Amino acid sequence: MEWMTLAGTGLGALVGVGATLLTERARWRRDSAERARQERKEIYVACLTTFRQAHESMRAVAFGDRLWEGEATALDAAVREALRASGCNEARDTAALFAAPEIVAAIDDAFVSLRRLMDVLAAGNGLGSAAFQEAQMAHRSAVRLAQAAMRRDLGSDA
């Protein structure tokens, strides 16, 4: 009879330890998934912020106080340097390491549209030009699509 008490106690202890281990494993998985989601969120925000800052820098160069008349080469170089200095390539590369392929594709589309906008600005197209308006709209659309894909990935479709 005494051995049955010991066996029951031992079995109870094993069940208790097993349940605790399963609970801790589930908590670890949940916490790990939340950390990964938070890291992706930070990467997405950094990427979109960098794209926005590049856009603003290129526009500031192209439409700022300086007149570029007769200095097409200088304007081209200045607009291209604004994009290069923005860190967009680095932000895009970081996202490519951590994001799902469909997010990377959306980010790449937004980056390509930003480069098209750069080309339009570097060519001296003004704010009212059809080329600028078209490139601007395409870029805004690509960024909205990237944002929507990022929201879906983060589980916040709202």
DSSP file (Angstrom, degrees, kcal/mol; ACC not computed):
  #  RESIDUE AA STRUCTURE BP1 BP2  ACC     N-H-->O    O-->H-N    N-H-->O    O-->H-N    TCO  KAPPA ALPHA  PHI   PSI    X-CA   Y-CA   Z-CA
    1    1 A M     >        0   0    0      0, 0.0     4,-1.4     0, 0.0     3,-0.2   0.000 360.0 360.0 360.0 -36.7    0.0    0.0    0.0
    2    2 A E  H  >  +     0   0    0      1,-0.2     4,-2.1     2,-0.2     5,-0.2   0.865 360.0  55.2 -65.4 -35.7    2.8    2.3    0.8
    3    3 A W  H  > S+     0   0    0      1,-0.2     4,-2.5     2,-0.2    -1,-0.2   0.829 103.9  55.3 -68.0 -30.1    4.3    1.9   -2.7
    4    4 A M  H  > S+     0   0    0     -3,-0.2     4,-2.5     2,-0.2    -1,-0.2   0.863 106.9  50.2 -68.8 -36.1    1.1    2.9   -4.2
    5    5 A T  H  X S+     0   0    0     -4,-1.4     4,-2.3     2,-0.2    -2,-0.2   0.921 113.0  46.2 -66.1 -43.8    1.1    6.2   -2.3
    6    6 A L  H  X S+     0   0    0     -4,-2.1     4,-2.7     2,-0.2    -2,-0.2   0.910 113.2  49.2 -65.3 -42.1    4.7    6.8   -3.4
    7    7 A A  H  X S+     0   0    0     -4,-2.5     4,-2.9     2,-0.2    -2,-0.2   0.912 112.0  48.8 -63.7 -42.8    3.8    6.0   -7.0
    8    8 A G  H  X S+     0   0    0     -4,-2.5     4,-2.4     2,-0.2    -2,-0.2   0.900 112.4  48.0 -63.3 -41.8    0.8    8.3   -6.9
    9    9 A T  H  X S+     0   0    0     -4,-2.3     4,-2.3     2,-0.2    -2,-0.2   0.923 113.6  47.3 -65.1 -44.2    2.8   11.1   -5.4
   10   10 A G  H  X S+     0   0    0     -4,-2.7     4,-2.4     2,-0.2    -2,-0.2   0.916 112.8  48.6 -62.5 -44.1    5.6   10.6   -8.1
   11   11 A L  H  X S+     0   0    0     -4,-2.9     4,-2.4     1,-0.2    -2,-0.2   0.903 110.9  51.0 -63.7 -40.8    3.0   10.4  -10.9
   12   12 A G  H  X S+     0   0    0     -4,-2.4     4,-2.4     2,-0.2    -1,-0.2   0.893 109.8  50.2 -62.0 -41.0    1.3   13.6   -9.5
   13   13 A A  H  X S+     0   0    0     -4,-2.3     4,-2.7     2,-0.2     5,-0.2   0.916 110.4  49.6 -64.8 -43.2    4.7   15.4   -9.4
   14   14 A L  H  X S+     0   0    0     -4,-2.4     4,-2.7     2,-0.2    -2,-0.2   0.916 111.6  48.2 -61.9 -43.3    5.5   14.3  -13.0
   15   15 A V  H  X S+     0   0    0     -4,-2.4     4,-2.6     2,-0.2    -1,-0.2   0.919 112.8  49.0 -62.8 -43.4    2.1   15.6  -14.2
   16   16 A G  H  X S+     0   0    0     -4,-2.4     4,-2.1     2,-0.2    -2,-0.2   0.921 113.6  45.1 -62.7 -46.0    2.6   18.9  -12.4
   17   17 A V  H  X S+     0   0    0     -4,-2.7     4,-2.6     2,-0.2    -2,-0.2   0.915 113.6  50.9 -65.0 -42.9    6.1   19.4  -13.8
   18   18 A G  H  X S+     0   0    0     -4,-2.7     4,-2.4    -5,-0.2    -2,-0.2   0.913 110.4  48.4 -61.2 -43.6    4.9   18.4  -17.3
   19   19 A A  H  X S+     0   0    0     -4,-2.6     4,-2.3     2,-0.2    -1,-0.2   0.898 111.7  50.1 -64.2 -40.4    2.0   20.9  -17.2
   20   20 A T  H  X S+     0   0    0     -4,-2.1     4,-2.6     2,-0.2    -2,-0.2   0.917 110.6  49.5 -63.4 -43.6    4.3   23.6  -16.0
   21   21 A L  H  X S+     0   0    0     -4,-2.6     4,-2.4     1,-0.2    -2,-0.2   0.912 111.2  49.1 -63.2 -42.3    6.7   22.9  -18.8
   22   22 A L  H  X S+     0   0    0     -4,-2.4     4,-2.2     2,-0.2    -1,-0.2   0.906 112.0  48.9 -63.2 -41.6    4.0   23.0  -21.4
   23   23 A T  H  X S+     0   0    0     -4,-2.3     4,-2.3     2,-0.2    -2,-0.2   0.918 112.3  47.9 -64.1 -44.0    2.6   26.3  -20.0
   24   24 A E  H  X S+     0   0    0     -4,-2.6     4,-2.6     2,-0.2    -2,-0.2   0.882 110.6  51.8 -65.2 -38.6    6.1   27.8  -20.0
   25   25 A R  H  X S+     0   0    0     -4,-2.4     4,-2.4     2,-0.2    -1,-0.2   0.913 110.1  48.6 -64.0 -42.9    6.7   26.7  -23.6
   26   26 A A  H  X S+     0   0    0     -4,-2.2     4,-2.3     2,-0.2    -2,-0.2   0.909 112.5  48.6 -63.9 -41.6    3.4   28.2  -24.8
   27   27 A R  H  X S+     0   0    0     -4,-2.3     4,-2.7     2,-0.2     5,-0.2   0.907 110.5  51.2 -64.6 -41.9    4.3   31.4  -23.0
   28   28 A W  H  X S+     0   0    0     -4,-2.6     4,-2.7     2,-0.2    -2,-0.2   0.920 110.8  48.5 -61.8 -44.6    7.8   31.5  -24.6
   29   29 A R  H  X S+     0   0    0     -4,-2.4     4,-2.6     2,-0.2    -2,-0.2   0.926 112.8  47.7 -61.3 -45.0    6.3   30.9  -28.1
   30   30 A R  H  X S+     0   0    0     -4,-2.3     4,-2.1     2,-0.2    -2,-0.2   0.926 114.6  45.8 -62.7 -45.8    3.8   33.7  -27.6
   31   31 A D  H  X S+     0   0    0     -4,-2.7     4,-2.3     2,-0.2    -1,-0.2   0.887 112.7  51.0 -65.2 -39.4    6.4   36.1  -26.3
   32   32 A S  H  X S+     0   0    0     -4,-2.7     4,-2.3    -5,-0.2    -2,-0.2   0.915 110.2  48.7 -64.6 -43.5    8.8   35.2  -29.0
   33   33 A A  H  X S+     0   0    0     -4,-2.6     4,-2.2     1,-0.2    -2,-0.2   0.887 111.7  49.9 -63.6 -39.2    6.2   35.8  -31.7
   34   34 A E  H  X S+     0   0    0     -4,-2.1     4,-2.5     2,-0.2    -2,-0.2   0.889 109.8  50.7 -68.4 -39.0    5.3   39.1  -30.2
   35   35 A R  H  X S+     0   0    0     -4,-2.3     4,-2.4     2,-0.2    -2,-0.2   0.923 111.3  48.4 -62.7 -43.6    9.0   40.2  -30.1
   36   36 A A  H  X S+     0   0    0     -4,-2.3     4,-2.3     2,-0.2    -2,-0.2   0.903 111.8  49.6 -63.5 -41.4    9.4   39.2  -33.8
   37   37 A R  H  X S+     0   0    0     -4,-2.2     4,-2.4     2,-0.2    -2,-0.2   0.914 111.2  49.2 -62.8 -43.2    6.2   41.2  -34.6
   38   38 A Q  H  X S+     0   0    0     -4,-2.5     4,-2.2     2,-0.2    -2,-0.2   0.891 110.1  51.1 -64.5 -40.1    7.5   44.2  -32.7
   39   39 A E  H  X S+     0   0    0     -4,-2.4     4,-2.1     2,-0.2    -1,-0.2   0.917 110.7  48.5 -63.6 -43.1   10.9   44.0  -34.5
   40   40 A R  H  X S+     0   0    0     -4,-2.3     4,-2.9     1,-0.2     5,-0.2   0.911 109.2  53.9 -61.8 -41.8    9.1   43.9  -37.9
   41   41 A K  H  X S+     0   0    0     -4,-2.4     4,-2.6     1,-0.2     5,-0.2   0.930 109.1  47.5 -58.1 -46.6    7.0   46.8  -36.9
   42   42 A E  H  X S+     0   0    0     -4,-2.2     4,-2.3     1,-0.2    -1,-0.2   0.887 112.6  49.4 -62.7 -39.6   10.1   48.9  -36.1
   43   43 A I  H  X S+     0   0    0     -4,-2.1     4,-2.5     2,-0.2    -2,-0.2   0.915 111.7  48.8 -65.6 -43.2   11.7   47.9  -39.3
   44   44 A Y  H  X S+     0   0    0     -4,-2.9     4,-2.7     2,-0.2     5,-0.3   0.922 112.0  48.1 -63.5 -44.6    8.6   48.8  -41.3
   45   45 A V  H  X S+     0   0    0     -4,-2.6     4,-2.6    -5,-0.2     5,-0.2   0.927 112.6  48.9 -62.5 -44.6    8.3   52.2  -39.6
   46   46 A A  H  X S+     0   0    0     -4,-2.3     4,-2.3    -5,-0.2    -1,-0.2   0.906 112.3  49.2 -61.7 -41.3   12.0   52.9  -40.2
   47   47 A C  H  X S+     0   0    0     -4,-2.5     4,-2.4     2,-0.2    -2,-0.2   0.950 114.2  43.4 -64.1 -50.4   11.7   51.9  -43.9
   48   48 A L  H  X S+     0   0    0     -4,-2.7     4,-2.3     1,-0.2    -2,-0.2   0.874 114.2  51.5 -65.2 -37.1    8.6   54.1  -44.6
   49   49 A T  H  X S+     0   0    0     -4,-2.6     4,-2.6    -5,-0.3    -1,-0.2   0.911 110.0  49.2 -64.9 -42.3   10.1   57.0  -42.6
   50   50 A T  H  X S+     0   0    0     -4,-2.3     4,-2.3    -5,-0.2    -2,-0.2   0.909 110.4  50.4 -63.9 -42.6   13.3   56.8  -44.6
   51   51 A F  H  X S+     0   0    0     -4,-2.4     4,-2.4     2,-0.2    -1,-0.2   0.919 111.7  48.6 -60.5 -42.8   11.3   56.7  -47.9
   52   52 A R  H  X S+     0   0    0     -4,-2.3     4,-2.6     1,-0.2    -2,-0.2   0.916 111.2  49.2 -64.4 -43.4    9.3   59.8  -46.8
   53   53 A Q  H  X S+     0   0    0     -4,-2.6     4,-2.5     2,-0.2    -1,-0.2   0.876 110.6  50.8 -65.2 -36.7   12.5   61.7  -45.8
   54   54 A A  H  X S+     0   0    0     -4,-2.3     4,-2.7     2,-0.2     5,-0.2   0.927 109.8  50.7 -64.3 -44.4   14.1   60.8  -49.1
   55   55 A H  H  X S+     0   0    0     -4,-2.4     4,-2.3     1,-0.2    -2,-0.2   0.941 113.1  45.2 -57.2 -49.6   11.0   62.1  -50.9
   56   56 A E  H  X S+     0   0    0     -4,-2.6     4,-2.5     1,-0.2    -1,-0.2   0.884 112.7  51.1 -64.6 -39.1   11.1   65.4  -49.0
   57   57 A S  H  X S+     0   0    0     -4,-2.5     4,-2.3     2,-0.2    -1,-0.2   0.914 110.4  48.4 -65.3 -43.0   14.8   65.8  -49.4
   58   58 A M  H  X S+     0   0    0     -4,-2.7     4,-2.6     1,-0.2    -2,-0.2   0.917 113.5  47.2 -64.3 -42.0   14.6   65.3  -53.2
   59   59 A R  H  X S+     0   0    0     -4,-2.3     4,-3.1    -5,-0.2    -2,-0.2   0.904 110.2  53.0 -65.2 -40.5   11.7   67.8  -53.4
   60   60 A A  H  X S+     0   0    0     -4,-2.5     4,-0.9     1,-0.2    -2,-0.2   0.906 112.1  45.5 -61.9 -41.0   13.6   70.3  -51.3
   61   61 A V  H  < S+     0   0    0     -4,-2.3     3,-0.3     2,-0.2    -2,-0.2   0.942 118.5  41.7 -65.6 -47.0   16.6   70.1  -53.6
   62   62 A A  H  < S+     0   0    0     -4,-2.6    -2,-0.2     1,-0.2     6,-0.2   0.851 130.0  25.2 -72.0 -35.0   14.6   70.3  -56.8
   63   63 A F  H  < S+     0   0    0     -4,-3.1    -1,-0.2    -5,-0.2    -2,-0.2   0.176  97.0 112.0-118.4  16.9   12.2   73.0  -55.6
   64   64 A G  S  < S-     0   0    0     -4,-0.9    -3,-0.1    -3,-0.3    -4,-0.0   0.223  89.1 -69.8 -74.6-158.6   14.1   74.8  -53.0
   65   65 A D  S    S+     0   0    0     -5,-0.1     2,-0.2     2,-0.1    -4,-0.1   0.750 104.9  91.4 -69.4 -26.3   15.5   78.3  -53.0
   66   66 A R  S    S-     0   0    0     -5,-0.1     2,-0.5     1,-0.0    -2,-0.1  -0.514  71.5-137.9 -77.7 136.8   18.2   77.6  -55.6
   67   67 A L        -     0   0    0     -2,-0.2    -4,-0.1     1,-0.1    -2,-0.1  -0.828  11.8-166.8 -92.6 129.1   17.4   78.1  -59.3
   68   68 A W    >   +     0   0    0     -2,-0.5     3,-2.7    -6,-0.2     7,-0.2   0.231  33.0 144.4-101.4  12.1   18.7   75.3  -61.5
   69   69 A E  T 3  S+     0   0    0      1,-0.3    -2,-0.1     2,-0.1    55,-0.0  -0.301  79.9   3.3 -57.6 127.7   18.2   77.0  -64.8
   70   70 A G  T 3  S+     0   0    0      1,-0.1    -1,-0.3    -2,-0.0     3,-0.2   0.490 112.8  92.9  76.0   2.1   21.0   76.0  -67.1
   71   71 A E    <>  +     0   0    0     -3,-2.7     4,-2.5     1,-0.1     5,-0.2  -0.336  37.5 144.0-121.7  50.1   22.5   73.6  -64.5
   72   72 A A  H  > S+     0   0    0      1,-0.2     4,-2.6     2,-0.2     5,-0.2   0.876  73.5  51.2 -58.5 -40.1   20.8   70.4  -65.4
   73   73 A T  H  > S+     0   0    0      2,-0.2     4,-2.3     1,-0.2    -1,-0.2   0.897 110.8  48.3 -65.9 -40.0   23.8   68.3  -64.5
   74   74 A A  H  > S+     0   0    0      2,-0.2     4,-2.5     1,-0.2    -2,-0.2   0.906 112.4  48.6 -67.9 -41.3   24.0   69.9  -61.1
   75   75 A L  H  X S+     0   0    0     -4,-2.5     4,-2.7    -7,-0.2     5,-0.3   0.941 111.1  50.6 -61.7 -47.6   20.3   69.4  -60.4
   76   76 A D  H  X S+     0   0    0     -4,-2.6     4,-2.3    -5,-0.2     5,-0.2   0.933 113.4  45.3 -55.3 -48.6   20.5   65.7  -61.5
   77   77 A A  H  X S+     0   0    0     -4,-2.3     4,-2.3     1,-0.2    -1,-0.2   0.895 113.1  50.2 -64.4 -40.4   23.5   65.1  -59.2
   78   78 A A  H  X S+     0   0    0     -4,-2.5     4,-1.9     2,-0.2    -2,-0.2   0.910 112.3  45.8 -67.5 -42.4   21.9   66.9  -56.3
   79   79 A V  H  X S+     0   0    0     -4,-2.7     4,-1.7     2,-0.2    -1,-0.2   0.921 114.2  48.7 -66.9 -42.9   18.6   65.0  -56.5
   80   80 A R  H  X S+     0   0    0     -4,-2.3     4,-2.6    -5,-0.3    -2,-0.2   0.889 110.5  51.4 -64.0 -38.3   20.4   61.7  -56.9
   81   81 A E  H  X S+     0   0    0     -4,-2.3     4,-2.9     2,-0.2    -1,-0.2   0.865 104.4  57.7 -66.7 -35.3   22.6   62.5  -53.9
   82   82 A A  H  X S+     0   0    0     -4,-1.9     4,-0.7     2,-0.2    -1,-0.2   0.911 111.2  42.3 -61.2 -41.7   19.5   63.3  -51.8
   83   83 A L  H >X>S+     0   0    0     -4,-1.7     3,-0.8     2,-0.2     5,-0.7   0.935 114.9  49.9 -69.4 -45.1   18.2   59.8  -52.4
   84   84 A R  H ><5S+     0   0    0     -4,-2.6     3,-0.8     1,-0.2    -2,-0.2   0.898 112.0  47.8 -60.1 -41.5   21.5   58.1  -52.0
   85   85 A A  H 3<5S+     0   0    0     -4,-2.9    -1,-0.2     1,-0.2    -2,-0.2   0.630  94.3  78.8 -75.9 -13.2   22.2   60.0  -48.6
   86   86 A S  H <<5S-     0   0    0     -3,-0.8    -1,-0.2    -4,-0.7    -2,-0.2   0.759  98.2-124.2 -70.2 -25.1   18.7   59.1  -47.3
   87   87 A G  T <X5 +     0   0    0     -3,-0.8     4,-2.5    -4,-0.5     5,-0.2   0.607  66.0 136.7  89.6  12.7   19.5   55.6  -46.3
   88   88 A C  H  >< +     0   0    0     -5,-0.7     4,-2.8     1,-0.2     5,-0.2   0.901  69.9  52.8 -60.4 -41.9   16.7   54.1  -48.4
   89   89 A N  H  > S+     0   0    0      1,-0.2     4,-2.4     2,-0.2    -1,-0.2   0.921 111.4  46.3 -60.7 -42.6   18.9   51.3  -49.7
   90   90 A E  H  > S+     0   0    0      2,-0.2     4,-2.4     1,-0.2    -1,-0.2   0.914 113.1  48.5 -66.4 -43.2   19.9   50.3  -46.2
   91   91 A A  H  X S+     0   0    0     -4,-2.5     4,-2.2     1,-0.2    -2,-0.2   0.904 112.8  49.0 -63.3 -40.6   16.3   50.4  -44.9
   92   92 A R  H  X S+     0   0    0     -4,-2.8     4,-2.0    -5,-0.2    -2,-0.2   0.906 111.0  49.7 -64.9 -42.7   15.1   48.3  -47.9
   93   93 A D  H  X S+     0   0    0     -4,-2.4     4,-1.0    -5,-0.2    -2,-0.2   0.891 109.8  51.1 -64.7 -39.7   17.9   45.8  -47.3
   94   94 A T  H >X S+     0   0    0     -4,-2.4     4,-1.0     1,-0.2     3,-0.7   0.931 110.3  49.0 -62.8 -45.5   17.1   45.5  -43.6
   95   95 A A  H >X S+     0   0    0     -4,-2.2     4,-2.7     1,-0.2     3,-0.6   0.882 105.0  59.2 -61.2 -38.0   13.4   44.9  -44.4
   96   96 A A  H 3< S+     0   0    0     -4,-2.0    -1,-0.2     1,-0.2    -2,-0.2   0.785 103.4  53.1 -63.4 -26.6   14.4   42.2  -47.0
   97   97 A L  H << S+     0   0    0     -4,-1.0    -1,-0.2    -3,-0.7    -2,-0.2   0.802 123.0  24.0 -76.4 -29.3   16.1   40.3  -44.2
   98   98 A F  H << S+     0   0    0     -4,-1.0    -2,-0.2    -3,-0.6     2,-0.2   0.621 103.6  84.3-115.4 -17.1   13.1   40.1  -41.8
   99   99 A A  S  < S-     0   0    0     -4,-2.7    51,-0.0    -5,-0.2   -59,-0.0  -0.509  79.7-101.9 -94.5 158.8   10.0   40.6  -43.9
  100  100 A A    >>  -     0   0    0     -2,-0.2     4,-2.4     1,-0.1     3,-0.9  -0.355  41.9-103.3 -69.2 156.0    7.9   38.0  -45.8
  101  101 A P  H 3> S+     0   0    0      0, 0.0     4,-2.4     0, 0.0     5,-0.2   0.833 120.8  54.0 -54.3 -37.2    8.4   38.0  -49.6
  102  102 A E  H 3> S+     0   0    0      2,-0.2     4,-1.6     1,-0.2     5,-0.1   0.839 110.0  47.8 -70.0 -29.8    5.1   39.8  -50.3
  103  103 A I  H <> S+     0   0    0     -3,-0.9     4,-2.6     2,-0.2     5,-0.2   0.912 110.9  50.9 -72.3 -43.8    6.1   42.6  -47.9
  104  104 A V  H  X S+     0   0    0     -4,-2.4     4,-2.8     1,-0.2    -2,-0.2   0.905 109.3  51.5 -59.5 -41.8    9.6   42.8  -49.6
  105  105 A A  H  X S+     0   0    0     -4,-2.4     4,-2.3    -5,-0.2    -1,-0.2   0.910 110.8  47.8 -62.2 -42.1    7.9   43.0  -53.0
  106  106 A A  H  X S+     0   0    0     -4,-1.6     4,-2.0     2,-0.2    40,-0.2   0.894 112.6  48.7 -66.4 -39.8    5.7   45.9  -51.8
  107  107 A I  H  X S+     0   0    0     -4,-2.6     4,-2.4     2,-0.2    -2,-0.2   0.914 110.7  51.1 -65.0 -42.6    8.7   47.7  -50.3
  108  108 A D  H  X S+     0   0    0     -4,-2.8     4,-2.9     1,-0.2    -2,-0.2   0.901 108.2  52.1 -61.6 -40.7   10.6   47.2  -53.5
  109  109 A D  H  X S+     0   0    0     -4,-2.3     4,-2.2     1,-0.2    -1,-0.2   0.915 110.5  48.0 -61.2 -42.5    7.7   48.6  -55.5
  110  110 A A  H  X S+     0   0    0     -4,-2.0     4,-1.7    32,-0.3    -2,-0.2   0.892 112.6  49.0 -65.1 -38.9    7.6   51.7  -53.3
  111  111 A F  H  X S+     0   0    0     -4,-2.4     4,-2.3     2,-0.2    -2,-0.2   0.918 110.1  50.5 -67.1 -42.9   11.4   52.1  -53.7
  112  112 A V  H  X S+     0   0    0     -4,-2.9     4,-2.2     1,-0.2    -2,-0.2   0.904 110.0  50.6 -61.6 -40.7   11.2   51.8  -57.5
  113  113 A S  H  X S+     0   0    0     -4,-2.2     4,-2.1     1,-0.2    -1,-0.2   0.857 108.7  52.5 -66.2 -33.0    8.4   54.4  -57.5
  114  114 A L  H  X S+     0   0    0     -4,-1.7     4,-2.2     2,-0.2    -2,-0.2   0.888 108.6  50.1 -67.4 -39.2   10.7   56.6  -55.4
  115  115 A R  H  X S+     0   0    0     -4,-2.3     4,-2.3     2,-0.2    -2,-0.2   0.876 108.9  51.8 -66.7 -36.7   13.5   56.2  -57.9
  116  116 A R  H  X S+     0   0    0     -4,-2.2     4,-2.2     2,-0.2    -2,-0.2   0.917 109.5  49.9 -63.6 -41.8   11.1   57.1  -60.8
  117  117 A L  H  X S+     0   0    0     -4,-2.1     4,-2.7     1,-0.2     5,-0.2   0.897 108.2  53.7 -62.1 -40.0   10.2   60.2  -58.9
  118  118 A M  H  X S+     0   0    0     -4,-2.2     4,-3.2     1,-0.2    -2,-0.2   0.930 107.8  50.3 -58.0 -46.3   13.9   60.9  -58.5
  119  119 A D  H  X S+     0   0    0     -4,-2.3     4,-1.4     1,-0.2    -2,-0.2   0.903 111.1  48.8 -60.4 -41.6   14.4   60.6  -62.2
  120  120 A V  H  <>S+     0   0    0     -4,-2.2     5,-1.7     2,-0.2    -1,-0.2   0.927 115.3  43.6 -64.4 -45.6   11.5   63.0  -62.9
  121  121 A L  H ><5S+     0   0    0     -4,-2.7     3,-1.7     1,-0.2    -2,-0.2   0.905 111.3  54.0 -66.5 -41.3   12.8   65.6  -60.4
  122  122 A A  H 3<5S+     0   0    0     -4,-3.2    -1,-0.2     1,-0.3    -2,-0.2   0.775 102.0  59.4 -65.3 -25.3   16.4   65.2  -61.6
  123  123 A A  T 3<5S-     0   0    0     -4,-1.4    -1,-0.3    -5,-0.2    -2,-0.2   0.501 120.6-108.8 -81.4  -3.5   15.2   65.9  -65.2
  124  124 A G  T < 5 +     0   0    0     -3,-1.7     2,-0.2     1,-0.3    -3,-0.2   0.637  58.5 162.8  89.5  14.8   13.9   69.3  -64.0
  125  125 A N      < -     0   0    0     -5,-1.7    -1,-0.3     1,-0.1    -2,-0.0  -0.508  32.3-130.9 -69.4 132.4   10.2   68.6  -64.1
  126  126 A G    >   -     0   0    0     -2,-0.2     3,-1.4     1,-0.1     6,-0.3  -0.210  23.9 -97.8 -80.2 171.5    8.2   71.2  -62.1
  127  127 A L  T 3  S+     0   0    0      1,-0.3    -1,-0.1     5,-0.1    -2,-0.1   0.836 123.7  46.9 -57.6 -35.9    5.5   70.6  -59.5
  128  128 A G  T 3  S+     0   0    0      4,-0.1    -1,-0.3     5,-0.0     2,-0.1   0.470  87.3 115.0 -87.9  -1.7    2.8   71.3  -62.0
  129  129 A S  S <> S-     0   0    0     -3,-1.4     4,-2.5     1,-0.1     5,-0.2  -0.354  71.2-128.8 -72.2 149.6    4.2   69.1  -64.8
  130  130 A A  H  > S+     0   0    0      1,-0.2     4,-2.6     2,-0.2     5,-0.2   0.881 109.5  55.7 -62.4 -38.2    2.4   66.0  -65.9
  131  131 A A  H  > S+     0   0    0      2,-0.2     4,-2.3     1,-0.2    -1,-0.2   0.923 110.4  44.0 -62.1 -44.6    5.5   63.9  -65.4
  132  132 A F  H  > S+     0   0    0     -6,-0.3     4,-2.9     2,-0.2     5,-0.2   0.940 113.6  50.2 -65.8 -46.3    5.8   65.0  -61.7
  133  133 A Q  H  X S+     0   0    0     -4,-2.5     4,-2.4     1,-0.2    -2,-0.2   0.904 112.9  46.9 -59.4 -42.8    2.1   64.6  -61.0
  134  134 A E  H  X S+     0   0    0     -4,-2.6     4,-2.3     2,-0.2    -1,-0.2   0.927 114.6  45.7 -65.5 -45.5    2.1   61.0  -62.5
  135  135 A A  H  X S+     0   0    0     -4,-2.3     4,-2.2    -5,-0.2    -2,-0.2   0.891 112.8  51.3 -65.4 -39.4    5.3   60.0  -60.6
  136  136 A Q  H  X S+     0   0    0     -4,-2.9     4,-2.5     2,-0.2    -2,-0.2   0.926 111.6  46.3 -63.1 -46.6    4.0   61.5  -57.4
  137  137 A M  H  X S+     0   0    0     -4,-2.4     4,-2.3    -5,-0.2    -2,-0.2   0.900 112.0  50.9 -64.6 -41.0    0.7   59.6  -57.7
  138  138 A A  H  X S+     0   0    0     -4,-2.3     4,-2.4     2,-0.2    -1,-0.2   0.902 111.5  48.3 -63.3 -40.5    2.4   56.4  -58.5
  139  139 A H  H  X S+     0   0    0     -4,-2.2     4,-2.5   -26,-0.2     5,-0.2   0.933 111.0  49.4 -66.6 -45.5    4.7   56.7  -55.5
  140  140 A R  H  X S+     0   0    0     -4,-2.5     4,-2.4     1,-0.2    -2,-0.2   0.910 112.1  49.4 -59.8 -41.2    1.8   57.5  -53.1
  141  141 A S  H  X S+     0   0    0     -4,-2.3     4,-2.3     2,-0.2    -1,-0.2   0.924 110.8  49.0 -63.7 -45.0   -0.1   54.5  -54.4
  142  142 A A  H  X S+     0   0    0     -4,-2.4     4,-2.1     1,-0.2   -32,-0.3   0.884 111.5  49.5 -63.5 -38.7    2.9   52.2  -54.0
  143  143 A V  H  X S+     0   0    0     -4,-2.5     4,-2.8     2,-0.2    -1,-0.2   0.915 109.5  51.5 -67.3 -42.2    3.5   53.4  -50.4
  144  144 A R  H  X S+     0   0    0     -4,-2.4     4,-2.4     1,-0.2    -2,-0.2   0.908 110.3  49.2 -60.5 -41.3   -0.2   52.9  -49.6
  145  145 A L  H  X S+     0   0    0     -4,-2.3     4,-2.2     2,-0.2    -1,-0.2   0.899 111.4  49.1 -65.0 -39.7    0.0   49.3  -50.9
  146  146 A A  H  X S+     0   0    0     -4,-2.1     4,-2.4   -40,-0.2    -2,-0.2   0.915 110.8  50.5 -64.8 -42.1    3.2   48.7  -48.9
  147  147 A Q  H  X S+     0   0    0     -4,-2.8     4,-2.7     1,-0.2    -2,-0.2   0.918 110.1  49.8 -61.5 -42.9    1.5   50.1  -45.7
  148  148 A A  H  X S+     0   0    0     -4,-2.4     4,-2.3     1,-0.2    -1,-0.2   0.914 111.2  48.8 -63.1 -42.8   -1.5   47.9  -46.2
  149  149 A A  H  X S+     0   0    0     -4,-2.2     4,-2.2     1,-0.2    -1,-0.2   0.896 111.9  49.7 -63.8 -39.7    0.7   44.8  -46.7
  150  150 A M  H  X S+     0   0    0     -4,-2.4     4,-2.1     2,-0.2    -2,-0.2   0.909 109.4  51.2 -65.7 -42.5    2.6   45.7  -43.5
  151  151 A R  H  X>S+     0   0    0     -4,-2.7     5,-3.0     1,-0.2     4,-0.7   0.920 110.2  49.3 -61.0 -42.9   -0.6   46.2  -41.5
  152  152 A R  H ><5S+     0   0    0     -4,-2.3     3,-0.9     1,-0.2    -1,-0.2   0.928 110.9  50.4 -61.3 -43.2   -1.8   42.8  -42.7
  153  153 A D  H 3<5S+     0   0    0     -4,-2.2    -1,-0.2     1,-0.3    -2,-0.2   0.862 112.3  46.8 -62.7 -35.7    1.5   41.2  -41.7
  154  154 A L  H 3<5S-     0   0    0     -4,-2.1    -1,-0.3    -5,-0.1    -2,-0.2   0.510 116.3-114.7 -85.9  -4.7    1.3   42.9  -38.2
  155  155 A G  T <<5S+     0   0    0     -3,-0.9     2,-0.2    -4,-0.7    -3,-0.2   0.774  84.3 113.2  79.4  25.5   -2.2   41.8  -37.8
  156  156 A S      < +     0   0    0     -5,-3.0    -4,-0.1    -6,-0.2    -3,-0.1  -0.579  27.5 161.2-129.2  71.4   -3.7   45.3  -37.7
  157  157 A D              0   0    0      1,-0.3    -5,-0.1    -2,-0.2    -1,-0.1   0.570 360.0 360.0 -66.8  -9.7   -5.8   45.5  -40.9
  158  158 A A              0   0    0     -7,-0.1    -1,-0.3    -3,-0.1    -6,-0.0   0.501 360.0 360.0 -60.2 360.0   -7.8   48.5  -39.6
